[in-house]
């Protein structure tokens, strides 16, 4: 299982990653990665970046009937 420092280091090496990618690469459960990312965000060390996926046809994800299914959430260091 990964530590908070390993999560930070992976973000530093890769630039930005999704939580699922971090979970896979660090062999750590997704819930634990989510908790660590939340802690890094609270400490001001990481930031959450949301963007629409390439498959978004309308570009209006905030009012999307799919419930923002096309939004991707990335994490990066500050």
TIZA-208501 format. One record per residue (C-alpha): chain; x, z, y. Coordinates in Angstrom, 3 decimals. Last residue first. Layout:
R   chain          x          z          y
R       A          X          Z          Y
...
REM end
This chain:
R   chain          x          z          y
R       A      0.237     -6.946     22.959
R       A      0.475     -7.637     19.242
R       A     -1.934    -10.089     17.687
R       A     -5.109     -9.939     15.625
R       A     -7.477    -12.806     14.897
R       A    -11.245    -12.812     14.471
R       A    -12.936    -16.090     13.648
R       A    -16.410    -16.838     14.956
R       A    -18.434    -19.345     12.879
R       A    -20.695    -16.724     11.339
R       A    -21.778    -15.559     14.796
R       A    -25.229    -14.601     13.517
R       A    -26.173    -17.987     12.068
R       A    -28.861    -18.358     14.733
R       A    -26.067    -18.856     17.296
R       A    -26.693    -17.315     20.707
R       A    -23.155    -16.043     21.225
R       A    -21.756    -18.954     19.221
R       A    -22.622    -21.546     21.852
R       A    -20.044    -24.256     21.093
R       A    -22.766    -26.388     19.523
R       A    -20.988    -27.883     16.531
R       A    -18.905    -24.930     15.403
R       A    -16.890    -26.209     12.433
R       A    -13.535    -25.800     14.168
R       A    -13.980    -22.042     14.213
R       A    -15.001    -20.255     17.380
R       A    -12.549    -17.775     18.798
R       A    -12.131    -14.036     18.792
R       A     -8.858    -12.266     19.595
R       A     -8.409     -8.554     18.849
R       A     -5.440     -6.863     20.463
R       A     -2.601     -4.781     19.127
R       A     -0.334     -2.024     20.487
R       A     -2.768     -0.329     22.872
R       A     -2.967      2.834     20.741
R       A     -6.674      2.200     20.141
R       A     -5.856     -1.357     19.019
R       A     -3.191     -0.098     16.608
R       A     -5.733      2.384     15.221
R       A     -8.358     -0.321     14.782
R       A     -5.786     -2.502     13.053
R       A     -4.962      0.363     10.700
R       A     -8.633      0.967      9.881
R       A     -9.265     -2.739      9.254
R       A     -6.155     -2.908      7.041
R       A     -7.420      0.081      5.018
R       A    -10.839     -1.521      4.574
R       A     -9.189     -4.789      3.506
R       A     -7.324     -3.120      0.653
R       A     -3.525     -3.504      0.805
R       A     -1.354     -6.066     -0.983
R       A      0.578     -6.740      2.256
R       A      0.085    -10.515      2.199
R       A     -3.511    -10.340      1.008
R       A     -4.665     -7.623      3.387
R       A     -2.847     -9.194      6.317
R       A     -4.532    -12.524      5.603
R       A     -7.940    -10.822      5.398
R       A     -7.306     -9.089      8.733
R       A     -6.687    -12.443     10.401
R       A     -3.235    -13.150     11.747
R       A     -1.367    -13.623     15.002
R       A      2.299    -13.971     15.904
R       A      3.564    -14.146     12.314
R       A      6.637    -11.928     12.555
R       A      5.258     -9.419     15.074
R       A      1.937     -9.248     13.225
R       A      3.818     -8.525      9.992
R       A      5.865     -5.837     11.761
R       A      2.749     -4.106     13.089
R       A      1.157     -4.097      9.631
R       A      4.404     -2.778      8.134
R       A      4.544     -0.032     10.768
R       A      1.002      1.076      9.969
R       A      2.000      1.430      6.331
R       A      1.247     -0.913      3.460
R       A      0.000      0.000      0.000
REM end
